[in-house]
Amino acid sequence: MLRRIGADRFGVLAATMAGQGWNESLETIRASGLRPEFIAGGCRAMHDGGGWERVLSTLERAVDAAAEIGVPTVCFTSGGSGRLSWEEAADAAVDRFGPLVEYAQERGVGLALENTMSIRSAMSFTHSVADIAALGRRLEVGLMVDLCSAWQERGLMQTIGDNLDAIRIVQIGDRHVDATSVPNRRVPGEGSIPLDRMVSEVGALGYTGLVDLELLGPVIDEEGPENAMARGLEWMRIYVP
């Protein structure tokens, strides 16, 4: 599909690789002649709940996979806070992810902490770019800035500018503001988010790194992912520097 729409850069979900089998996934990627720019691993686990052993094991395997095929970045979310305050959850995250950070450094793979919408609190308590910047500094990891989740954040461009050296990926995707379920992404320009303005502002700050288009949800499925991705790529050719 990527070759048919003229794309040669992409990300892959750790959950997809785990479901298909890590070795099989790596062989498929090698055979394609393409290399992912990142592996994304969401942490669907609450602080006071189970699942962390599985989540951290998957992230560690994602780091191994990235090292094996030369993928520069593994992205992750902070996990849920449970009943902890933000500050308490951040302290717990530093302890929890510390060994993973060290392991990734040893393997030469960068990590990037991603912000999410608050509706995804089961997998993240870092919903703003300011949140991931604060926790990312403590963890000594990079950032994956999801503009779709942070577009109304106060002082967003100031925060992005202040943390430009830490940003490894900027992620875009449109949505309608009246949507109450996730995932609900739209092709850029077909939702409510002023992505053209925001991408321009991020570029004006001096960002020259990877811009990733994420398209998920029933509207994308109904149209067909390949067609939606092709139209999204055309939008990016116009608006992404």
C-alpha positions in Angstrom: 0.0 0.0 0.0 2.7 2.5 0.9 4.4 2.1 -2.4 1.1 2.5 -4.3 0.4 5.8 -2.7 4.0 7.0 -3.0 4.9 6.9 0.7 8.2 5.5 1.9 8.2 6.5 5.6 5.9 5.0 8.2 5.4 3.9 11.7 4.2 0.5 13.0 2.3 -0.5 16.1 4.0 -2.7 18.6 0.7 -4.4 19.3 0.4 -5.3 15.6 3.9 -6.7 15.6 3.2 -8.7 18.7 0.0 -10.0 17.3 1.5 -11.1 14.1 4.6 -12.4 15.8 7.7 -10.3 16.3 10.0 -12.4 14.1 7.4 -12.7 11.3 6.8 -8.9 11.4 10.5 -8.2 11.2 10.9 -10.5 8.2 7.9 -8.8 6.5 9.4 -5.4 7.0 12.9 -6.5 5.8 11.3 -8.0 2.7 9.5 -4.8 1.9 12.7 -2.9 1.5 11.2 -0.1 3.7 12.2 0.9 7.2 9.8 2.2 9.8 10.6 5.6 11.4 9.2 4.5 14.7 7.5 1.7 16.6 4.5 2.9 18.7 3.6 1.2 22.0 0.7 2.5 24.0 0.7 1.6 27.7 -2.8 0.4 28.5 -2.3 -0.2 32.2 -3.3 1.8 35.3 -1.0 2.6 38.2 -2.9 0.6 40.7 -4.0 -2.2 38.3 -2.4 -5.1 36.6 -0.8 -5.4 33.2 2.4 -3.6 33.7 4.6 -6.6 33.3 3.1 -7.3 29.9 3.3 -3.6 28.8 6.9 -3.2 29.8 7.8 -6.5 28.2 6.2 -5.4 24.9 8.1 -2.1 25.0 11.4 -3.9 25.7 10.7 -6.2 22.7 9.9 -3.2 20.6 13.3 -1.7 21.5 14.9 -5.0 20.5 13.0 -4.9 17.2 14.0 -1.3 16.6 17.6 -2.1 17.2 17.5 -5.1 14.9 16.3 -3.2 11.8 17.6 0.3 12.5 14.4 2.0 13.6 15.4 5.2 15.5 12.5 5.7 17.9 10.1 3.7 20.1 7.1 5.8 21.2 5.1 5.1 24.4 2.4 6.6 26.6 2.7 7.2 30.3 0.0 4.7 31.4 -2.9 5.6 33.6 -2.6 7.3 36.9 -5.2 5.3 38.8 -6.1 7.3 42.0 -2.8 9.1 42.2 -2.3 12.8 41.7 -0.4 13.9 38.6 2.7 14.5 40.6 2.5 11.1 42.3 1.9 9.4 39.0 4.9 11.1 37.5 7.1 9.9 40.4 5.8 6.4 39.8 6.4 6.6 36.1 10.0 7.6 36.6 10.6 4.5 38.7 8.6 2.3 36.4 10.1 3.3 33.1 13.7 3.9 34.4 15.0 0.4 33.5 13.4 0.7 30.0 15.1 4.0 29.4 18.5 2.5 30.4 17.9 -0.5 28.2 17.0 1.6 25.2 20.1 3.7 25.7 22.2 0.6 25.8 20.6 -0.6 22.5 21.0 2.8 20.8 17.2 3.4 20.4 15.6 6.6 21.2 12.3 6.8 23.3 9.6 9.3 22.8 6.7 10.0 25.2 3.4 10.8 23.5 0.5 13.0 24.8 -3.1 11.8 24.4 -6.6 13.1 24.7 -8.0 12.8 28.3 -10.6 10.3 27.0 -7.6 7.9 26.8 -6.9 8.2 30.5 -6.7 4.4 30.7 -3.3 4.6 28.9 -2.0 8.0 29.8 -2.1 10.8 32.3 0.0 13.1 30.1 -2.6 14.9 28.0 -0.8 18.1 27.1 2.5 18.8 25.5 3.5 20.6 28.7 2.8 17.3 30.5 5.0 15.2 28.3 7.7 17.8 28.4 7.8 17.8 32.2 7.8 14.0 32.5 10.0 13.6 29.5 12.7 15.7 31.1 12.6 13.6 34.2 12.8 10.4 32.2 15.4 11.8 29.9 13.5 10.8 26.8 12.3 12.5 23.7 8.7 13.6 22.8 6.1 12.7 20.3 3.8 15.7 20.0 0.2 14.8 18.9 -1.3 18.0 17.7 -4.7 16.4 17.3 -4.8 15.9 21.1 -3.2 19.2 22.1 -4.5 21.7 19.6 -6.4 23.8 22.1 -3.6 23.8 24.7 -2.8 27.2 26.2 0.6 28.4 25.1 1.1 25.4 22.8 3.6 26.9 20.4 5.6 28.4 23.2 5.8 25.0 24.8 6.8 23.4 21.6 9.4 26.0 20.9 10.9 25.6 24.4 11.2 21.9 23.9 12.1 21.7 20.3 15.4 19.8 20.9 13.5 17.0 22.6 10.8 16.5 19.9 11.4 13.4 17.8 8.0 13.2 16.0 5.1 15.6 15.4 1.9 13.6 14.8 -1.2 15.0 13.0 -4.7 13.9 12.2 -8.0 15.7 12.1 -11.3 15.1 13.9 -14.7 16.7 14.6 -14.9 18.4 17.9 -18.3 16.9 18.6 -17.0 13.4 18.4 -17.3 11.6 21.8 -15.6 8.3 21.0 -12.1 7.2 19.9 -10.5 6.6 17.5 -12.3 9.1 15.3 -9.6 10.6 13.0 -10.3 12.3 9.7 -8.2 13.1 6.8 -6.5 16.5 7.4 -8.8 19.4 6.3 -12.0 17.4 6.8 -12.4 17.9 10.6 -12.4 20.9 13.0 -8.7 21.3 13.7 -6.7 24.1 12.0 -3.9 21.8 11.1 -2.7 23.9 8.2 -2.0 26.8 10.5 -0.6 24.7 13.3 1.8 22.8 11.0 3.0 26.2 9.6 3.6 27.5 13.1 5.5 24.4 14.1 7.7 24.8 11.0 8.3 28.5 11.8 9.7 27.5 15.2 12.4 25.6 13.4 11.1 22.1 13.5 12.4 20.0 10.6 11.8 16.5 11.9 9.3 13.8 11.2 5.7 14.6 10.7 3.5 11.5 11.1 -0.1 11.2 9.8 -2.3 9.0 12.0 -5.6 7.9 10.5 -7.8 5.6 12.6 -11.5 5.1 13.1 -14.8 4.1 11.5 -14.7 6.9 8.9 -11.3 5.8 7.7 -12.4 2.2 7.7 -15.5 3.0 5.7 -13.6 4.9 3.0 -10.7 2.4 3.0 -7.4 3.1 4.6 -5.4 3.2 1.4 -7.6 5.9 -0.2 -7.7 7.9 3.0 -4.0 7.7 3.4 -3.4 8.7 -0.2 -5.6 11.8 0.3 -3.9 12.6 3.5 -0.5 12.3 1.9 -1.6 14.8 -0.8 -2.6 17.2 2.0 0.8 16.8 3.6 2.6 17.5 0.3 0.8 20.9 0.2 1.1 21.9 3.9 4.0 20.1 5.5 7.3 21.9 4.9 
